[in-house]
Amino acid sequence: MTTTFRPDFGLTAQDYGRHRAGFPPQIVAHLYRHGIAFPGKDVLDLGTGTGALARLFARAGARVTGLDPAKPLLEQARELDREAGVEIDYRVGTAESTGLPDESYDVVSAGQCWHWFDAPKAAAEVRRLLRPGGRAVIAHFDWLPLPGNVVEATEELILSANPAWTMGGGTGLYPRWLTDLATAGFTGIETFSFDLAVPYSPTAWRGRIRASAGVAAALPPDEVERFDDALGRVLRDRFPGEVLDVPHRTWAVVATRGED
């Protein structure tokens, strides 16, 4: 996927760490059903951000390295790791050129970030980093805009504030990533998905949206403030209450690096 819209998530680090819901723990069980077990395995999580996926793998018993170009996000990740009681080796770097040794990992993952990568280069790098028989995992955890729900209303507001934003109206499904992996020589490609509702307080939802690509990662601070005020009004007027049940979809593709 090629895009000229390039947010800087380092600008959103505090909201990102505090308010973005991490991947649900159930994803580990689903990956296990697809032949990916974590105890004692070496795992690299690309575009790790604040370590949401990396922490799940560390809790499952893996030795995890997290890589991201945004140093402020990695600082937030370390704080969250201390609270969670896990240790992850974080490094600053990009998915296309990690600088890490050949065939060093049993699993290489990318959570909520593949669309920001140069896919051919990233897929080739994942293949280089995996041991023979190693597994690639590309995963997403997306809110779902449905007619009349809070996500649809929020996306309309983001687009009005930032017309360059192109990520609305999603289904949480990414068939192109299968082609990316197949083109790079991966085999045994499989997908799975499951839906669930994530409860947010209105305050937390506002923080979650500030941390999104279309808002604080792309807009100047004064425009972010105006947007946040507008979202607060929408929530009070159209979605009153103490809890917003926001529908989400977890989706992942898994693939195997064969013998060369």
C-alpha positions, 0 to 999 in steps of 0.5 A: 500500500502506497500513501502520501499520508504519513502521520507521526505517532511519536507526537501522540505517545502519551495518549497512545500508551494510555488510551489505545486498546491493545490487542485482545489476549484471545489472539494468542489462543487463535495463533496457537490453533494455527500452529504458533506457540510462544514458550521459549521462542524468539519473536520480533514485533515490527512497528511495535508502538507501545508494545501491545502485541509484544507484551501478549507474546512475552506473557505467553513465554516468548523472548520478544524484541520490539522494533519501531522508528518512534522512540517516544512510543518505545519509552511508553512501551517500557513503562507499560512493560514495567506495570505488566511485569514483563521484559522486552528488548526495544530497538529503534528501527524500520521494518524494511531495514531492521539491521538485525541478523539473518534467521534470528527469529521463530516468529516475526509479527506486525500489529496494526502497522503493515499499511505504513510499510513498503510491503515488498521490502518489509516482506523480504526483510521478514523472510530474511529474519525468520528461521526456516519454518518460521512464521510471519504474523500480520495482525489488526485490531480495528474499530468498526464503523456501522450505520449510526454508531459512535465510530461512524460519527467519529470518522465523519468528524475526523474527515471534516477536520483532516480531509487528507485522512484516508483510513475511514470506512474500514472492514477490518479485513486486509486481503492484500497482505496475503498477496504481499506474503505470497509474492515474497515466497511465503507458504501455508497462508491462513487467516482468522478473525473474531469480533468483540466490543471494547468498552470506552468511557467518553474520556477514554474514547476522546483520548483514543481518537486523539492518538489516531493517525488522522488527529494528533499524529497529523494535525497541529495542536490547536486543531487537535484541541478544536477537534477534541472539543467537537468530539466531546460535544458529539458524544454528549449529544448523540451518545450519552452515558458512562460507557461506549461499547465500541465494536472491533474486529481482530484479523490476522494472516499467518504464513510460513517461511519455507526452506530455501 
